Amino acid sequence: MVSEAPPFWWTKADWRAWSLSPVSYLYGRIAGRRMARKDRPSVSVPVLCVGNFTVGGAGKTPTAFAIAKAAINKGLTPGFLSRGYGGSLDVTTLVDPHHHRADAVGDEPLLLAREAKTVISRRRFEGAERLVAEGCNFIIMDDGFQSARLTIDFALVVVDSVRGIGNGHLVPGGPVRAPLDLQLRQMSSMLKVGNGPAADALVRRAARAGRPVQVANLVPMENSDLKGKRVFAFAGIADPAKFYRTVSMVGAELVATRSFPDHHYFAEDEIRDLLVDARKQDLQLVTTAKDRARLLGHHGATEELLPQLSVVDVEMVFDDPHAPAKMIDQAILNCRNRLLTSRRSG
């Protein structure tokens, strides 16, 4: 399996999705009750959550980067709050990209920590308080939209326009994390990534719910050294096909690919196989920034692989370049209103 998400989640609903409907119904009831909770703990600074409707990647990390850059440009001190998925540490931790490895804190937090202070915590409120103590005055929460463990001032839900919400069924019959109507009501804005048709129905539903929709594209960063080269691309992310399309976009000749599960930690023999197969066909090995982050700090075959490895990184480019700043302003306003209401009721 290429991802934790079964392949049938991303195709038209079949007997497997329908046979799991009773379990999906129960899951939806529990997830819906949790999302609808009103008594969430809160912190004294604005919290903007970057989430998605489904299990699996939709472009949350590049979106979080774009918002952090806009916050820095506005003179704010942003901090990232992550659960640290894929990491072993279960204590609230300030991530040090020069000290920590991905197997301790997770691959995404390692990348985020290069841009701004990043805290991982299984307890979102505790992690948010740590960021405030570290001097952050604007928190960007990576995921956690459905968890109801922290008051959110602005919820941006990212949806991929090629995969959409898959078969539309709730976990475990499909990839949807909570009842869609509830998610649409609780989100502040939707971000449609790309120009595919799979998100069109969601865009219409968001419009009917009175929620604004932003559009953006994942654009590969300048990587001219791959133009015209024959490459062997590998990836352990939720949607490897998206990465392979990006490799082609930079002008490389995609000769071979190899996909691994999302957040995969590479075994020694897997790395050796990549090196041998690339050498046999005289191919340049290429991967994602997240996959490279999981390789850093390891020895053995990894030390041989890293110097030979090219990374194709991407950035989220909004159709409206002012959109991230507008969302930040709205989060700040919502936070002020929240604190004012809290003082009045207190």
C-alpha positions in Angstrom: 0.0 0.0 0.0 1.4 3.4 -1.1 -0.3 5.3 1.7 -2.1 4.7 5.0 -5.2 5.6 3.0 -6.5 2.5 1.1 -6.6 3.1 -2.7 -10.3 2.5 -2.8 -10.8 5.7 -0.8 -9.8 7.7 -3.8 -12.0 6.1 -6.4 -15.8 6.0 -6.9 -17.5 4.4 -3.9 -17.8 0.6 -4.3 -18.9 -2.3 -2.2 -16.0 -1.8 0.2 -17.1 1.7 1.1 -20.8 0.8 1.3 -20.1 -2.3 3.4 -18.3 -0.1 6.0 -21.1 2.4 6.1 -22.4 1.4 9.6 -18.9 1.9 11.0 -18.5 5.1 9.1 -21.8 6.3 10.6 -20.6 5.6 14.1 -17.3 7.3 13.4 -19.1 10.3 12.0 -21.3 10.6 15.1 -18.3 10.6 17.4 -16.2 12.9 15.3 -19.1 15.3 14.9 -19.8 15.5 18.6 -16.1 16.2 19.2 -16.0 19.0 16.6 -19.2 20.6 18.0 -17.7 21.0 21.4 -17.9 24.6 22.6 -15.7 24.4 25.7 -12.3 24.5 24.0 -9.3 25.9 25.9 -7.9 29.1 24.5 -4.8 31.2 24.5 -4.2 34.9 24.4 -2.9 35.2 20.8 -4.6 34.5 17.5 -4.7 30.9 16.3 -5.0 30.1 12.5 -5.6 26.5 11.7 -4.6 25.0 8.4 -6.5 21.7 8.1 -8.2 19.5 5.5 -11.5 17.6 5.1 -9.8 14.2 4.7 -7.0 11.9 5.8 -3.9 12.4 3.6 -2.0 15.3 2.2 -3.7 18.3 0.5 -0.9 20.9 0.7 -1.2 22.0 4.3 2.6 22.4 4.9 3.3 24.7 2.0 0.1 26.6 2.9 1.4 27.0 6.5 4.7 28.3 5.1 2.9 30.9 2.9 0.9 32.2 5.9 4.0 32.4 8.1 5.8 34.4 5.5 2.9 36.8 5.3 2.8 37.1 9.1 6.5 37.9 9.2 5.9 40.6 6.6 3.3 42.1 8.8 5.7 42.4 11.7 4.3 39.4 13.6 6.2 36.6 15.3 4.5 33.5 14.1 5.0 30.0 15.6 3.9 26.6 14.2 2.0 24.2 16.4 2.1 20.5 15.2 1.1 17.2 16.7 4.4 15.8 15.5 2.9 13.0 13.6 5.4 10.2 12.8 7.7 11.3 15.7 8.4 9.3 18.9 8.4 12.2 21.4 5.2 12.4 23.4 6.2 15.5 25.5 5.7 19.1 24.4 9.0 20.0 22.6 10.4 23.1 20.9 11.9 21.7 17.7 15.5 22.3 16.9 16.2 21.5 13.2 19.9 21.3 13.9 19.5 18.8 16.7 16.3 16.8 16.3 15.7 14.0 13.8 12.4 13.3 12.0 12.0 10.0 13.9 11.8 12.0 17.1 9.7 15.1 16.1 8.2 14.2 12.7 9.2 15.3 9.2 6.8 18.2 8.8 7.9 19.9 12.1 11.5 19.7 11.0 10.7 21.6 7.8 8.5 24.1 9.6 11.2 24.9 12.2 13.4 26.3 9.4 10.9 29.1 8.9 9.7 29.9 12.5 9.6 28.5 16.0 7.8 25.2 16.0 6.4 23.2 18.9 5.2 19.7 18.8 2.6 18.5 21.3 0.0 15.8 21.6 -1.8 18.4 23.8 -2.6 21.3 21.6 -3.3 23.8 24.3 -0.1 23.0 26.1 1.8 23.4 22.9 0.1 26.7 22.1 1.0 28.0 25.6 4.7 27.0 25.0 4.7 29.1 21.8 3.3 32.1 23.6 6.0 31.6 26.3 8.6 31.5 23.5 7.5 35.0 22.3 5.2 34.1 19.5 2.2 36.4 19.0 0.5 34.4 16.1 0.0 30.7 16.1 -0.3 28.6 12.9 -1.7 25.2 13.8 -0.8 22.5 11.3 -3.8 20.2 11.2 -6.1 19.7 14.2 -9.2 21.3 12.6 -11.4 18.4 13.8 -9.8 17.8 17.2 -11.6 20.4 19.2 -8.6 20.7 21.6 -7.9 24.4 21.1 -10.0 27.5 20.3 -9.4 28.4 16.6 -9.8 32.0 15.4 -9.6 31.2 11.7 -9.9 27.8 10.1 -8.5 27.4 6.6 -9.4 24.1 5.0 -7.2 23.0 2.1 -8.6 20.7 -0.6 -6.7 19.2 -3.5 -8.5 19.8 -6.8 -7.4 16.5 -8.3 -8.3 14.1 -5.4 -11.0 16.2 -3.7 -12.6 14.2 -0.9 -12.2 10.9 -2.7 -15.3 8.7 -2.5 -16.9 11.1 -0.1 -17.4 8.5 2.7 -16.4 8.9 6.3 -13.5 6.9 7.8 -13.1 3.9 7.5 -15.2 3.6 4.3 -13.5 6.7 2.9 -11.1 9.5 3.7 -13.5 12.1 5.2 -12.6 12.9 8.8 -16.0 14.3 10.1 -19.5 15.0 8.7 -19.0 17.4 5.8 -21.8 19.7 6.6 -20.3 20.3 10.1 -16.8 20.8 8.7 -18.2 23.4 6.2 -20.0 25.3 8.9 -17.0 25.4 11.2 -14.4 26.4 8.6 -13.7 30.1 7.9 -12.4 29.7 4.4 -11.5 27.0 1.8 -8.3 26.9 -0.2 -8.7 25.0 -3.5 -5.2 23.9 -4.7 -4.8 23.4 -8.4 -7.2 23.5 -11.4 -8.7 20.0 -11.3 -12.4 19.4 -11.2 -12.6 17.2 -8.1 -13.2 20.2 -5.7 -15.9 21.9 -7.8 -18.8 20.5 -5.8 -17.1 21.5 -2.6 -16.6 25.0 -3.8 -20.3 25.3 -4.6 -21.2 23.9 -1.2 -18.8 26.4 0.5 -20.4 29.2 -1.5 -23.9 28.2 -0.3 -22.6 28.1 3.3 -21.3 31.6 2.8 -17.7 30.7 3.1 -15.1 32.4 0.9 -13.0 30.2 -1.4 -9.3 31.0 -2.2 -7.4 29.4 -5.1 -3.7 28.6 -5.1 -1.2 26.4 -6.9 1.8 24.4 -5.8 4.6 25.8 -7.9 8.0 24.1 -8.0 10.9 26.2 -6.8 13.7 26.9 -9.2 15.5 23.7 -9.9 17.3 24.3 -13.3 19.9 21.5 -12.6 17.2 18.9 -13.3 16.1 20.3 -16.6 16.6 17.6 -19.3 18.0 15.1 -16.9 16.9 11.5 -16.7 15.6 11.0 -13.2 14.5 8.3 -10.7 11.9 9.9 -8.4 10.9 8.3 -5.1 8.5 9.6 -2.4 6.9 8.5 0.8 4.0 11.0 1.0 0.2 10.8 0.9 0.0 11.5 -2.8 3.2 10.5 -4.6 1.6 11.0 -8.0 1.4 14.8 -7.3 5.1 14.9 -6.7 5.9 13.0 -9.9 3.9 15.5 -11.8 5.9 18.3 -10.2 9.2 16.6 -11.2 8.0 16.6 -14.8 7.0 20.3 -14.5 10.6 21.3 -13.8 11.7 19.8 -17.1 13.2 16.5 -15.9 12.7 13.2 -17.9 10.9 10.9 -15.4 12.3 7.5 -16.2 11.4 5.6 -13.0 9.4 6.1 -9.8 9.1 4.3 -6.5 6.4 5.0 -3.9 6.5 4.3 -0.2 3.9 4.7 2.5 3.2 8.2 3.9 5.8 9.3 6.5 7.9 6.2 5.6 11.3 5.7 7.3 13.6 4.1 4.8 15.3 0.8 5.7 19.0 0.2 4.8 18.1 -2.3 2.1 15.5 0.1 0.5 18.2 2.8 0.3 20.7 0.3 -1.2 18.1 -0.7 -3.8 17.5 2.9 -4.8 21.2 3.5 -5.2 21.8 0.3 -7.2 18.8 0.8 -9.5 19.6 4.5 -10.2 23.2 3.5 -11.0 22.2 0.7 -13.4 20.2 3.2 -15.5 22.4 6.2 -14.9 19.6 8.1 -13.3 19.6 11.1 -11.0 17.7 10.3 -7.7 15.1 12.9 -6.8 12.8 13.2 -3.8 10.7 15.6 -1.7 11.8 17.9 1.1 9.8 15.8 3.6 11.5 12.6 2.5 14.9 14.2 2.7 14.1 15.4 6.2 13.5 11.8 7.3 16.8 10.8 5.9 18.9 13.4 7.7 21.0 12.4 10.6 21.2 8.7 9.7 24.3 6.7 8.8 25.1 3.7 6.6 23.6 3.8 3.1 21.9 7.1 3.9 25.3 8.9 4.0 26.0 7.6 0.5 22.5 8.6 -0.8 22.2 12.2 0.6 25.1 13.8 -1.5 23.6 12.2 -4.7 20.1 13.3 -4.0 18.2 16.2 -5.6 15.2 17.7 -3.9 12.3 19.3 -5.8 10.6 21.6 -3.3 7.3 23.5 -3.9 5.7 26.7 -2.6 2.0 27.6 -2.4 1.2 30.6 -4.7 -2.2 32.2 -4.1 -4.1 33.6 -7.1 -4.8 36.6 -4.8 -1.4 37.5 -3.4 -3.0 39.4 -0.6 -5.1 36.4 0.6 -2.8 35.2 3.4 -2.5 38.7 4.9 -6.3 39.1 4.8 -6.8 35.8 6.6 -4.2 36.8 9.2 -6.1 40.1 9.8 -9.4 38.2 10.2 -7.8 35.8 12.7 -6.5 38.8 14.7 -9.9 40.5 14.7 -11.6 37.3 15.7 -9.1 36.8 18.6 -9.7 40.4 19.8 -13.4 39.8 19.8 -13.0 36.5 21.6 -10.8 38.0 24.3 -13.2 40.9 24.7 -16.2 38.6 25.1 -14.2 36.5 27.6 -13.4 39.6 29.7 -17.0 40.7 29.7 -18.4 37.3 30.7 -15.6 37.0 33.3 
